[in-house]
Amino acid sequence: MFMKKSIKKIVILCITLAVLSCQKPYDIFDESAPKGVYAYIKGSPTNVLFYFNQPTSSYKTDIVLSGTSKAEKMDTYVVVATQETFVKTTTLPSTTFEVTLQEVATALNKPLSFFTPGAQVVLKNKITSTDGQVWSADNSSHISGGLLSGTAFQNLLADISVFVTCPFVADDAVGTYTVVRDDWEDVYPGDQLHVVKVDASTIDIVQYPVTSNPVPLRIKVDPASGAATIAKQFNGKYTYDLYTAGTGFVFSCVGYITVTMDFTYNGGAYNGYTLIIKK
């Protein structure tokens, strides 16, 4: 079959159906004889994150074009709710696709600060072939029961979601935080917790839960993305063996921490409890 092992990496665009001037669609995409034109990632993307207030931060990847039609250009749009706003045109053939945060901000007429850490920017691409036909995921979104309708092929039809974050700086993360949410209910909205620096990529929440001399909740943070990891650990001041592990993000640039934790106690698992705190 055609490129079965590459399906997971195809995140930019796959076009399976085209609309002629008379609005008659092409046949459903056939892996052995693909009709139309589409683009897929070559290797792994170079950049995948937008950084808060950094205009040149970008989504960037090498691309490969394929299909039976000759491509002329690829237009990129930013999608907010159901509204598509034009961002830029990439002239084809091109081996690189890149969209910067500044280009998205300009398209939406928004300041860079509008794109806060934790937000997702959705990009959508449309390829125009030399005979004027437009090939996009929309052309195949209505397929029911066809070759590309299964979950194994969902990335072929997916838009690009670019996460907004900021580089982690441990010194900036230090301070007093207010609880926004704690599903485990060790603390409650309005309670205050303190965050201290352990090293350049590690912080402790030293008063979680709010008890006398609790064992801190230790969080390891990726400096580039702010992605947080809580290795399985005992924390708090429980009189029984309860362990915590989880993942999330620490946005040190704006003083915002969100982690989702799993708890294990006496052989039982209690999963998906979110803790959110902010300065």
N, C-alpha and C positions, 0 to 999 in steps of 0.2 A: 504493500500500500504506500501511498505517496506521503513521505515525511511523517510517518507515525510518531517517531521519537522526538520530533521537533514541535509537536503540537503545544506543549506547555510553555514554550518560549515565545509563541506567536501572540504578542500582546498589542501590537500597533493596529493591525487592520487585516481583515480577511473578507474579501468580496466574493460572494457566491452567486449573486443574481444581479442582473442589470435591467434597466428600464429603457426601452427604445422610445423614440419620439412618439410612437403610437401607443405607448404605455403597456406594451406586451413584454412580460418578463422572460428572461432566459430560462433554460432548464435548470433544475437543481444541480448544484456543484457536484462534479464527478471527479474523485481523486485521481482516477487513471487518465482523465482527459480534461483538466481544469479549464473552464471558460472564464473569461474576464481577466481581471488583474488584481493582485493583492501584494502586500508588503509584509515581511516578517523580520524579526530581529536576527542579526548575525552575531552569534555568541551571546554575551550578556550586555545589558545596557551599561554605558559608561557612568551616567548619573541618573539617579532615580528619585531625588528629593529636591523640593524647594525649601530654601532656608529663609526664615523670618527676616524681613528687611534687607535681604541680599539680592539685588536686582539681577545679577548675572547667574544666580543659581538656576539649574535647568534640569529638564528631563532630556537626556541625550543618548542616542544609540546608533550603531551602524545598522543599516537595513539592506535587504535584498528584495528586488522586485521579481515577480514571476507571473505566469498566466499567459493567455493567448492574445491579449490586446496590448497595444503599445501605450504606455503611460506618459502623460504630458506634465501633470502637476499633482501635488497633494495639498489640499487646503485643510488647515487645522482650525477647529472651533473649540471654545471653552463652553461647557454646558453648566448652566445654573438652573436648577429645577428642570423645566422642559425647554428653556430658552437657549438657543445656540447663538453664540457671538463669534464672528470671524476673528482669528488671531493672526495668521500668517499663511503664506504660500511657499511650499518647497518645490522648486523646479526639478522635474524628473527627466532623465534618470539621475539620482543622487544616491550616494552610499551612506549618507548621514542624515539623521532626523534630530532636530533639537528645538525645544521651546523653552524660553527663559521666563522667570517669574515676572520680569519687567514687561515682557511682551503680553502676558496674560493681564497684568494690571492695566496696561495701556488700552487693551481691547475693551475691558470692562469699565474704563474710566474710574479706576479706584486707586487709592494710595497703596504703597507696598504694605503698610501696616494693617491693611484690611485683611490680609491673608495671615491669620494668627496660627500659632503652633497647634497641631491637632486637626486642622482643617484638611480637606481633601479637594484637590482641583481636578475636575474631570475634563479630559480632552477627547475630542472626536475627530477622526480624519476621513476625508473623502478624496478619492482619486478620480481625476478626469483623464480619459483616454484621448488619443489624438483625433478620434472620430466624434468627440463631444459627449460621449456617454459618461455618466457619473456612477462610480462604483463605491458603495459604502455599506456598512453593517445594516443600515436601515433597509436596504434592498432585500435582505434575507431575514429580517427580524420576525416576519409573519409566518415563516415556514413551520409547519406542524407535522411531525412525523418524518421529516426529510432527513437526509444524511447528516446535516449539521445541527439537528435539534437536540441531540443527546448531551449529557453533562460532560462527556469526554472532549467535546469540541467547543465548550462554552467560551474558552479564551479566544477562539477565532472571531467571535462576535462581540467581545467585550470592549468597552471604552478604556482609555488609559486613565487610571487614578494616580495622581501625584500627591504624595503626603507632604504637608508643610511642617517643618520642625525647626530646631535650632541646635547648633553644636552645644554639647554639655560642658559647662564650666562649674566645677565643684564649689568654688568660692561663691559663685552667684546663687547657688542652690541653698546655701546656709541661711537659716533664719527661723522665724516663727510663722507657722502656717495655721490656717483655720480649716476645720473639717467641713467639707461640702457634702460628702456622702460616705457612709460605711455600711455596706450590706451585712457585714458580720456583726455589727452593732457592739463592737468593743468601745467605740467612741461614737459621738453623735454630732450632727451639724451644729457648728458654733463652738465646739471644743477646740482648744489650741494644742498643737503639737510642735516639737522642735526638731529641726533637721541639722545635723552636724556633718562636717567633712571627715571622712576616713582617709582617703587619698584622692588622686586626680580623677579616678573613675568610680569611686565608691562613697556612698552616704549612708548614714543611719537616721532612722526616725526614732529618736531616743525615748519618746513617751507614748509609744503605741503598744498596748492600750494605755489610757490614763490611769496609772496605778503607781504605787510607791516603788521606785527603783525597778522598773520592768527591764527585761532583756530587750535591747534595741532591735528593730526590724532593719536588717541590712539589705541595701539595694545596690547592685552593680549596674553601671550605666555605660553604654557605648558612647564615647566622646563625639563621634561623627553624627550620629542620628538621634541621640537622646533615648534610644531604646533601653528599657530597664528590665533586669532579670533579678528575681528573688530566688536564690538557690534554696532548696529544702532546708528548713531551719526551725529551731524552737525560738519563739520570742514571746514577749509579754511576761506575765507572772502567774502562769497557770500552775495548779497543783497536780496536774496530770500531763501525760505526754501528748501534746498537740503540736503538730508541725505545719509549717506554712511554706508554700512555693507559689511563684507567679511571674507574670510579665506585665509590661506596661510602658509608660514613657515618663521621663523627667524633663520638663521644659524649663530649664534653669533661667532662660532669658526673660521669662515672664512670671516665674515663681509658681509653677503649676505641676503637680504630680498626680498621675492616675495609674493605678495598678489593679490588676484583677488577680485574685489569689485563690488557690485551692488549699483546703485544710484536710489533714488526716488525723483521726483520733480513734484509738482502740479498734483499728482495722477498718474503720468506716471512712468514706471519702465525701467531702463537702466542697463542691467545685463552683467556681464562677462568682466569687464575691468581690465586688469592686470597692476600692478605697480611693477617694479623690480629696486632695487637700490643696489649698492655695494660699499665697501670701496676702 
